[in-house]
Amino acid sequence: MKATGIVRRIDDLGRVVIPKEIRRVLRIREGDPLEIYTDTNGEVIFKKYSPMGELGPYTKQYAEVLSRTTSMPVVICDRDHIIAVSGIPKKDVLDKRISPFMESYMENRKNFTWASDSDNFCVADGVEPVVSVMSPIIGSGDVLGAVAILMQDRKTAPSQTNIKLAQVAASFLGKQMEE
C-alpha cells in the first residue's frame, strides 16, 4: 500500500471525500461503484468495482474461442483494465490499463473497425498488435467494457465475419451481466 500524505475527516453522515487528484489518476468517476475491504489491522481499502470481474471464467473462455475462430489475438476489458486475453502472451497484456482511445470509443458507445485510412491504436499502451475491431460491452444500459480483435499486419481490413463476431461477443457478455 502506498501512502499519499492526504488526510480527510469523516463527516457527520460517515462520508469521506476522495481527493480529485486520486479520482483522476484512478479514473474514478461520479457514480462509479467502489468495493470496501477491511482487515484485522483496522485498515479500510476502497477498490474500484468491476462487474465484469464476475464473468472471469466466461471472458477467458470467450477470448480463447474467439481467438481460435478468427486466428487473431483477442482482448476483453472492463472500463479500465484488460481482464482476458488470448492469442498473445498474457503476461504482457493482462491487467494493463486500457488506452485512452479504447476508453473514448467505449464511453461514446462506438464500434471501431480499422480501415487503411483510419488511425492505428493499441488496446493498451505498449501493447502490439493494434486494434482491428472493437465493440463495447453494454449491459442494463451501462458500458461495462469492450471486446477487441487485434490485427497482426496493419495491412488487411477486418472481414465482415470478424466485425460481427466482435459485436456478438460484446452483446453476449452484456446480456450475461444483466442476468
N, C-alpha and C positions, 0 to 999 in steps of 0.2 A: 504494500500500500504506500502511496506517495503523499506526503503532507503538502498542502497548498499554502499554509500560513494564514488562511482565511478563517475567521471565527464568526459564527452567526448565533443569535439568540433565538430561542423558541418563543413565539408569541402566545397570547392567552388562549388561542384556539389550537395550539400544538403544531403550528406551521413553522417551517424553516424555509428561507429563501435561498435557492441555489443561485450563486452569482452568475451574471450574464456571461462572463468570460468562460466559465466552466461549461455552461449550457451550449455556448457556441462551439467550443473545442470538441465536446462530446456529441454534438448535433442533437441536443435535447430541445424539442420544440414544445410550444404550448399544447397541452392535451396529450402528450406522449405518456404512456404508462411506465411506471418505474416499479421494479420488484424490490422489496425490502428484506434484507437478510440481517440476522443478528448472530452473535456468537457468545460464548461463555465469558469472554473478557469484557463484555459491555459494549462492544463495537456494533455500530449500525451501518450497514452498507446498502447504498442505493445502486441498483443496476438497471440499465435501460432494458425494458422487457421487449422481447421479440416473440410475437405469437407464432412466427414461422418456426421457431425453435421446437415447438411441439410436434412438428411434422418431420423431425430429423431423419428417421429411417425412410420415410416416403421420399423426401427430397434427394437423399443419396441414391436410392434405387432408381428414381425417375431420371436423375442425371446420368446414371450408368446406362440405362436402357436407351435414352435419347442419344447419347454419345455413340453407342454401338449402332443404332439405326441410321444415324447421319454420317458416321465415320468422321465426326468432327468433335472437338472439345466442347463441353457444356458446363456452364456455371449457373448455379441458382443462388440468389442472395436475398437477404431481408432488406430492410430500408437502409441498413448501414454497412453490413459485412457479408462476405461470401460464406455461405453455410453448406454448400455441397458443390463438388467438382468431379468431373470425370474426363478422361482423355488427355490430361496434362498432369504433371506431378502435383499432388495435393499439398505438399509441404510449402510449395512456392506461392500458393494461392489461397488456401483455406484460411478463414478468419481475417483476411485482409479487408481493409476499409474500401468500399466501392468508390469509383472515381466520381468527380463532380458531374461529368457527362451522364453517367448512369443515373445518378441521383436526380438530375434535371429531367431526363426523359421519364423516369418513374413518377416524379411529382406532377408532371404535366400529363400523365396517363397516356403517353405516346408510345407506339411501337416504333422500333428503329429497324430499318433494312438498309444495309450497306449498298451503295452504288458507286461506280467508278468516279463520279464527281462529288461524292459526299466525303465528309471528314472521317478520318480513321480515329477511333477512340478505344481505349483499353477499358476492361471491366474494372480494373483497379490499377493504381499507379505502379509502374514497373512490371506489369503482367503482360506477357505476349502469349498468344496472338491477339489480334484486335477483334472487336465485336462484329459479327456478320449479321445476326438477327437478335433483337431483344424485344421481349414482350412483358409488360408489367403484370404482376400478380395482384388481382383486385378481389377482395372478399368483403362482403357486407358493406360495400361502398367505399372501403378504405384501401389505399395502396399498401400492400404488405411486403412487396419485394419484386423480383423480376427473374425471368428465365432468359439466359443468353446463350446462343450458339456462336462459337468463335471460329474464325477462319485462319487457315494456315498460310495462304499465299498472297493475300491482298490483291488478287487479280480477278478472281471469279466471283461474280454476283451470286448471292444465295438463290437456291431454287425455290419455286413456289411451295414445294413439299416441305422444305426446311422452315419456311416462313409460317406455314400452317401448323407444323409440329410444335414450334415455339409457342404459338398462340394457344394451341390445345393444352400444352403442358401448363402454361400460366393459368388458363381457365380451370383446369382440373385442380391445381393446387389451391386456387382461390375458393373453389367450391368445397374442398376438403376443410378449409379453415372456417367455413360457415357452419359446418356440421359438428 
